[in-house]
């Protein structure tokens, strides 16, 4: 386990540079704000995680900082050639490198769909004698909006509905929140408990004492094979039973190996529902956690190795994304990049099928996706069409 590079005893202290910042959520009145301290040698990705804890967000979505006219976020190398601007890597850029003066103001945007924009102001820069460089929340006001409520306007609308006894949407919002929501509640102590719990993620790497390196222990296939050959039949049976109970993934994997096509089909419907629920859930609003939907596809591929159903899930992912856009309007550039990447995987899989069976079965749906994107922005239709014409059999 990693340990903080703190002094040998609690009475021994060290001098650290400390930034005191105030963050406010834009377009919300009364203000939702926090004041907090942290070591400026953290990366902007660490600052992002810090803000998530301090504000009360759930870290479901992408983010971006804008500091001195520079964008700092998480560039996607897959689509870097399509970016018409430079986005610095938040995992590499430190706060101290870009923010050096008191009263510096920069912005933090979270969730490109709801577009939550925050203003961060450097209130004070000074040195402090501390034992532990963990970030500290100094104060704040009001609760963070719930995730995926729809942005500033939708949040204000929700508060109005909740505070109006006979409002037609009051029951719907109450059910969606799942519990009593207090827009005025904020506890600095609770935030600091969370920051303390996650301190190793929120302090500069230079202040974390690296554990002594040991030769990693790894079970190789040859070692596993040798060990299995030495086991009795009963021991093998007990091992498989123990593996079955060890994790859900192993349980599903064994079901596929033992029950065959029936288990694969059941898993397909389970993972299909996971994907569709990110776009059109049975209850509540869409979360659009694209990473969760893509993770479901990867898990299904890994557990079953079934090419046809994996292709089907990828098509459902893109079709759901297109349907969501047609239902609610244009989303954002990164959303469409993700759809295009998955569509590219579909084309690649179909092209790798030498029998053309996948082409014959899915060509209508693959073509319909392109047709249905007419009029969608961000060059989405044009990019999908360029991918579609790469099919071998058209």
Secondary structure, 3 states (H helix, E strand, C coil): CCEECCCCCCCCCEEEEEEEEEEEECCCCCCCEEEEEECCCCEHHHHHHHHHHHHCCCCCCCEEEEECCEEEECCCHHHHHHCCCCEEECCCCEHHHHCCCCCCEEEEEECCCCCEEEEEEEEEEEEEEECCCCCEEEEEECCCCCCCCCCHHHHHHHHHHHHCCCCCCHHHHHHHHCCCCCCCCCCHHHHHHHHHHCHHHHCCHHHEECCCCCCCCCCCHHHHHHHHHHCCHHHHHHHHHHHHHHCHHHHHHHHHHHHCHHHHHHHHHHHHHHHHHHHCCCCCCCCCCHHHHHHHHHHHHHHHCCHHHHHHHHHHHHHHHHHHHHHHCCCCHHHHHHHHHHHHHHHHHHHHCCCCHHHHHHHHHHHHHHHHCCCCCCCHHHHHHHHHCCCCCC
